[in-house]
Amino acid sequence: MIKNNLTIEGIPAILWGEPSDKLFIAVHGNMSSKDDDAIVIFSEEATDKGYQVLSFDLPEHGERKGEDYACKVQNCVSELTVIMGYAQAISSDISLFACSMGS
C-alpha cells in the first residue's frame, strides 16, 4: 500500500493509497496517532476498496507530542477545517472514519 507522509499547514499527515475520487479522513483517538493500528487496518481495508485515506496527528499526539499547542476542542476544530480544505482540493467524495475522541 502506498503511504505518503506530508505536512498540511504544519500538521503531520499521511495520505494512504492510490489517488482516488473517494477519500476518507481518518481521525485517531486519545493517546494515539495518525498511524496507529486502527488507522493502519482501516487504511488497508479502505484502499483495497478504491479509497484513499488521509490521517493526521491531532495536537499533543504522534509527532506533535511536546508542542505548546493544546489538544482542545477549538484547536482540533480549527485543524479539522484545514484538513477538510486539503481533502476537498484532492477529492470530490469525502467520508469520515474516527476513533474515540476523534469522533
C-alpha positions in Angstrom: 0.0 0.0 0.0 1.2 3.5 -0.9 1.9 5.6 2.2 2.9 9.3 1.5 4.0 11.3 4.5 3.2 15.0 4.2 2.6 18.2 6.2 -0.5 20.2 5.7 -0.1 23.7 7.1 2.3 22.4 9.8 0.1 19.3 10.6 1.9 16.0 10.1 -0.3 13.7 7.9 -0.3 10.6 5.8 -2.1 10.0 2.5 -2.7 6.3 2.2 -3.3 4.5 -1.2 -3.6 5.3 -4.9 -5.1 8.6 -6.0 -8.9 8.3 -6.0 -12.0 10.5 -6.2 -13.1 8.7 -2.9 -11.4 9.8 0.3 -11.7 9.0 4.0 -10.4 11.5 6.6 -9.3 9.3 9.5 -9.1 10.9 12.9 -7.3 8.9 15.7 -8.3 8.6 19.3 -6.8 9.8 22.6 -3.1 8.8 23.2 -2.9 7.7 19.6 -1.5 9.0 16.3 -2.1 9.2 12.5 -0.5 5.7 12.0 -1.8 3.7 15.0 -3.0 0.2 14.5 -6.7 1.1 14.0 -5.8 3.7 11.3 -3.4 1.2 9.5 -6.0 -1.6 9.5 -8.8 0.8 8.3 -6.5 2.2 5.6 -5.7 -1.3 4.3 -9.4 -2.2 4.0 -10.4 1.2 2.5 -7.6 1.3 -0.1 -8.5 -2.2 -1.2 -12.0 -0.8 -2.0 -10.6 2.0 -4.0 -10.5 4.8 -1.4 -7.6 7.0 -0.3 -7.3 7.7 3.4 -5.9 10.9 4.9 -4.8 10.7 8.5 -3.1 13.3 10.7 -1.8 14.0 14.2 -4.0 16.0 16.5 -2.3 18.5 18.8 -0.2 16.8 21.6 -0.3 13.4 19.7 2.1 11.5 17.5 4.8 13.7 16.0 3.3 16.6 17.9 3.9 15.4 21.4 5.6 18.2 23.4 4.3 21.0 21.2 3.0 24.0 23.1 -0.4 23.8 21.4 -3.2 22.2 23.4 -5.5 19.4 22.3 -8.6 21.4 23.0 -11.9 21.4 21.0 -11.3 24.8 19.4 -7.8 23.9 18.2 -8.9 20.5 16.9 -11.9 22.0 15.0 -9.6 24.6 13.5 -7.2 21.9 12.3 -10.0 19.7 11.0 -11.1 22.7 8.9 -7.6 22.8 7.4 -7.5 19.1 6.8 -11.0 19.3 5.2 -9.8 22.1 2.9 -6.9 19.9 1.7 -9.3 16.9 1.3 -11.7 19.0 -0.8 -8.8 20.0 -3.1 -8.0 16.4 -3.9 -11.3 14.6 -3.7 -15.0 15.1 -4.6 -16.3 12.3 -2.4 -15.2 12.7 1.3 -16.1 10.4 4.2 -15.0 10.3 7.8 -13.6 7.5 10.0 -13.0 8.4 13.6 -12.0 6.7 16.8 -12.6 7.6 20.4 -12.1 11.4 21.0 -11.6 11.8 17.2 -15.3 11.3 16.7 
